[in-house]
Amino acid sequence: MLNMIARLLSVLMALQAGLPPLDFSAIQGEKREEYFAAIRAGMDMNYQPMKEIFAEVIDQTLKICDS
């Protein structure tokens, strides 16, 4: 449930920034474990892993929208 709320807030912030709705479909399998590891790192105030994941999500979203 919290994961869905976090993604919803992320999409809302992307829309406010002028981006299209984010596509999180790439966060599956091994990437899903990286995502959860990034959440744990963020709890220790290490935000770099989550920044990298969101950079990938944004890049993927923009590629989809440009096609």
N, C-alpha and C positions, 0 to 999 in steps of 0.2 A: 504494500500500500504506500509506504513512504517513498519507494522507488518511483512509483507512478506520479506522486505529487512532485517529486524533484524534477522529473522529466517535463511535467506540465509547466512548472515554473521556468524551466530552461527554455521551453518553446515560447512562452510568454515574453521572456527577456529578449529572445532572438527576434521576435516580431517587433518589439519596441525598438530594437536596434536597426530595423529595416531589413532583416533577413527573412527568408521564407521559413515555414515551420520545419524544425529540425527532424532529420530522419535518423533514428537510432537503430535501424535494422542491422547495421554493421556490428553492433555489440552483441555478438552471439558466440557460443563456443568458447574458444580460448580468449577472445576479446572480452567476454563477459567476466572471466576471472580477473583480467587486467582492470576492468571497470571497478569490481569490488575491492581489489587491492588499492586502487586510486582513492576510493572512499575511505579505506582504513588509513592511508597515508594522509589524507586531508584531516582526519581526526587528530593526527599528530602535527598539524599545521604545515605539512609538506604538500603544497598545492600543485606542484609541477606535474605529477602524473595525471591529474584531472585536467589540467590545462592542455596537455598533449592529447588526451582522449577527445576533449571538446574541439580541439583544432581539427582532428580527423573527422569528427561528426559534421562540423561546419563545412569542411572541404568536400566531403561526400555529398552533403545536401546541395551545395552549390553546383557540383558536377551533374547531379540528377536534374536540377532545375534548368541548367544550361542545355541539356540534351533535347 
